[in-house]
Amino acid sequence: QVQLVESGGGLVQPGGSLRLSCAASGSILSIPAMGWYRQAPGKQRELVATITGAGSTNYADSVKGRFTISRDNAKNTVSLQMNSLKPEDTAVYYCHATIVTMRKIDDYWGQGTQVTASS
Protein backbone atom coordinates (compact mmCIF):
# COMPACT_ATOMS: atom_id res chain seq x y z
CA GLN A 1 0.00 0.00 0.00
CA VAL A 2 1.57 3.26 -1.18
CA GLN A 3 0.86 6.44 0.73
CA LEU A 4 1.82 10.09 0.38
CA VAL A 5 1.76 12.12 3.59
CA GLU A 6 2.11 15.90 3.48
CA SER A 7 3.05 18.42 6.12
CA GLY A 8 3.89 22.08 6.45
CA GLY A 9 0.88 24.13 5.40
CA GLY A 10 -0.49 27.04 7.37
CA LEU A 11 -1.27 30.73 7.54
CA VAL A 12 1.35 33.30 6.59
CA GLN A 13 1.33 37.00 5.84
CA PRO A 14 1.90 38.10 2.24
CA GLY A 15 5.61 38.19 1.57
CA GLY A 16 6.25 35.38 4.01
CA SER A 17 7.57 31.87 3.50
CA LEU A 18 6.38 28.33 4.05
CA ARG A 19 7.90 24.93 3.37
CA LEU A 20 5.81 21.92 2.38
CA SER A 21 7.07 18.36 2.65
CA CYS A 22 5.72 15.06 1.38
CA ALA A 23 6.89 11.54 2.16
CA ALA A 24 6.05 8.46 0.11
CA SER A 25 5.91 5.10 1.84
CA GLY A 26 5.10 1.52 0.88
CA SER A 27 6.54 -1.11 -1.42
CA ILE A 28 8.21 1.35 -3.78
CA LEU A 29 10.70 0.37 -6.46
CA SER A 30 11.18 3.83 -7.93
CA ILE A 31 9.55 7.25 -8.24
CA PRO A 32 10.12 8.68 -11.72
CA ALA A 33 8.40 11.97 -10.90
CA MET A 34 7.16 13.93 -7.90
CA GLY A 35 5.46 17.27 -7.72
CA TRP A 36 3.03 19.72 -6.20
CA TYR A 37 -0.34 20.87 -7.46
CA ARG A 38 -2.79 23.31 -5.94
CA GLN A 39 -6.49 24.02 -6.04
CA ALA A 40 -8.05 27.30 -5.01
CA PRO A 41 -11.79 27.60 -4.23
CA GLY A 42 -13.83 27.56 -7.41
CA LYS A 43 -10.83 26.78 -9.59
CA GLN A 44 -9.37 23.71 -11.21
CA ARG A 45 -6.35 21.94 -9.78
CA GLU A 46 -3.18 23.30 -11.37
CA LEU A 47 0.45 22.30 -11.57
CA VAL A 48 2.83 24.19 -9.30
CA ALA A 49 6.12 22.35 -9.77
CA THR A 50 7.48 18.93 -10.68
CA ILE A 51 10.83 17.19 -10.34
CA THR A 52 12.17 13.99 -11.89
CA GLY A 53 14.39 11.42 -10.24
CA ALA A 54 17.34 12.97 -12.07
CA GLY A 55 16.50 16.39 -10.64
CA SER A 56 14.97 18.09 -13.67
CA THR A 57 12.42 20.65 -12.57
CA ASN A 58 9.42 22.39 -14.08
CA TYR A 59 7.51 25.34 -12.60
CA ALA A 60 4.30 27.17 -13.29
CA ASP A 61 5.06 30.66 -14.58
CA SER A 62 3.22 32.16 -11.62
CA VAL A 63 5.69 30.71 -9.10
CA LYS A 64 9.00 30.89 -10.97
CA GLY A 65 11.65 32.67 -8.94
CA ARG A 66 9.64 32.35 -5.72
CA PHE A 67 9.14 28.60 -5.21
CA THR A 68 11.79 25.87 -5.21
CA ILE A 69 11.08 22.16 -5.45
CA SER A 70 13.56 19.56 -4.23
CA ARG A 71 13.58 15.85 -3.47
CA ASP A 72 15.54 13.29 -1.49
CA ASN A 73 15.57 10.06 -3.50
CA ALA A 74 16.96 8.03 -0.61
CA LYS A 75 14.06 9.05 1.64
CA ASN A 76 11.35 9.23 -1.06
CA THR A 77 10.49 12.77 -0.08
CA VAL A 78 9.73 15.95 -1.98
CA SER A 79 9.66 19.48 -0.61
CA LEU A 80 8.42 22.85 -1.82
CA GLN A 81 10.03 25.99 -0.45
CA MET A 82 7.64 28.89 -1.00
CA ASN A 83 8.97 32.43 -0.62
CA SER A 84 7.39 35.81 -1.24
CA LEU A 85 3.94 34.32 -0.89
CA LYS A 86 1.06 36.23 -2.39
CA PRO A 87 -2.67 36.12 -1.58
CA GLU A 88 -3.23 34.42 -4.93
CA ASP A 89 -1.06 31.51 -3.76
CA THR A 90 -3.79 30.63 -1.27
CA ALA A 91 -5.01 27.11 -2.06
CA VAL A 92 -4.98 23.51 -0.97
CA TYR A 93 -1.65 22.06 -2.05
CA TYR A 94 -1.44 18.42 -3.10
CA CYS A 95 1.63 16.24 -3.36
CA HIS A 96 1.73 13.98 -6.41
CA ALA A 97 4.01 11.11 -7.33
CA THR A 98 4.29 8.61 -10.16
CA ILE A 99 5.37 5.46 -8.41
CA VAL A 100 6.60 2.09 -9.63
CA THR A 101 5.82 -0.93 -7.47
CA MET A 102 6.16 -4.64 -8.13
CA ARG A 103 2.65 -4.72 -9.58
CA LYS A 104 2.27 -1.50 -11.54
CA ILE A 105 3.15 2.10 -12.22
CA ASP A 106 0.52 4.53 -11.05
CA ASP A 107 -0.20 8.07 -9.91
CA TYR A 108 -0.68 8.82 -6.21
CA TRP A 109 -1.92 11.91 -4.38
CA GLY A 110 -1.54 13.21 -0.88
CA GLN A 111 -4.47 14.33 1.23
CA GLY A 112 -3.80 18.03 0.67
CA THR A 113 -2.58 20.78 2.96
CA GLN A 114 -4.01 24.30 3.22
CA VAL A 115 -1.77 27.27 2.46
CA THR A 116 -3.19 30.70 3.19
CA ALA A 117 -1.36 33.96 2.50
CA SER A 118 -3.36 36.72 4.12
CA SER A 119 -2.90 39.71 6.38
C-alpha positions in Angstrom: 0.0 0.0 0.0 1.6 3.3 -1.2 0.9 6.4 0.7 1.8 10.1 0.4 1.8 12.1 3.6 2.1 15.9 3.5 3.1 18.4 6.1 3.9 22.1 6.5 0.9 24.1 5.4 -0.5 27.0 7.4 -1.3 30.7 7.5 1.3 33.3 6.6 1.3 37.0 5.8 1.9 38.1 2.2 5.6 38.2 1.6 6.3 35.4 4.0 7.6 31.9 3.5 6.4 28.3 4.0 7.9 24.9 3.4 5.8 21.9 2.4 7.1 18.4 2.7 5.7 15.1 1.4 6.9 11.5 2.2 6.0 8.5 0.1 5.9 5.1 1.8 5.1 1.5 0.9 6.5 -1.1 -1.4 8.2 1.4 -3.8 10.7 0.4 -6.5 11.2 3.8 -7.9 9.6 7.2 -8.2 10.1 8.7 -11.7 8.4 12.0 -10.9 7.2 13.9 -7.9 5.5 17.3 -7.7 3.0 19.7 -6.2 -0.3 20.9 -7.5 -2.8 23.3 -5.9 -6.5 24.0 -6.0 -8.1 27.3 -5.0 -11.8 27.6 -4.2 -13.8 27.6 -7.4 -10.8 26.8 -9.6 -9.4 23.7 -11.2 -6.3 21.9 -9.8 -3.2 23.3 -11.4 0.4 22.3 -11.6 2.8 24.2 -9.3 6.1 22.4 -9.8 7.5 18.9 -10.7 10.8 17.2 -10.3 12.2 14.0 -11.9 14.4 11.4 -10.2 17.3 13.0 -12.1 16.5 16.4 -10.6 15.0 18.1 -13.7 12.4 20.6 -12.6 9.4 22.4 -14.1 7.5 25.3 -12.6 4.3 27.2 -13.3 5.1 30.7 -14.6 3.2 32.2 -11.6 5.7 30.7 -9.1 9.0 30.9 -11.0 11.6 32.7 -8.9 9.6 32.3 -5.7 9.1 28.6 -5.2 11.8 25.9 -5.2 11.1 22.2 -5.5 13.6 19.6 -4.2 13.6 15.8 -3.5 15.5 13.3 -1.5 15.6 10.1 -3.5 17.0 8.0 -0.6 14.1 9.0 1.6 11.4 9.2 -1.1 10.5 12.8 -0.1 9.7 16.0 -2.0 9.7 19.5 -0.6 8.4 22.8 -1.8 10.0 26.0 -0.4 7.6 28.9 -1.0 9.0 32.4 -0.6 7.4 35.8 -1.2 3.9 34.3 -0.9 1.1 36.2 -2.4 -2.7 36.1 -1.6 -3.2 34.4 -4.9 -1.1 31.5 -3.8 -3.8 30.6 -1.3 -5.0 27.1 -2.1 -5.0 23.5 -1.0 -1.6 22.1 -2.1 -1.4 18.4 -3.1 1.6 16.2 -3.4 1.7 14.0 -6.4 4.0 11.1 -7.3 4.3 8.6 -10.2 5.4 5.5 -8.4 6.6 2.1 -9.6 5.8 -0.9 -7.5 6.2 -4.6 -8.1 2.6 -4.7 -9.6 2.3 -1.5 -11.5 3.2 2.1 -12.2 0.5 4.5 -11.0 -0.2 8.1 -9.9 -0.7 8.8 -6.2 -1.9 11.9 -4.4 -1.5 13.2 -0.9 -4.5 14.3 1.2 -3.8 18.0 0.7 -2.6 20.8 3.0 -4.0 24.3 3.2 -1.8 27.3 2.5 -3.2 30.7 3.2 -1.4 34.0 2.5 -3.4 36.7 4.1 -2.9 39.7 6.4 
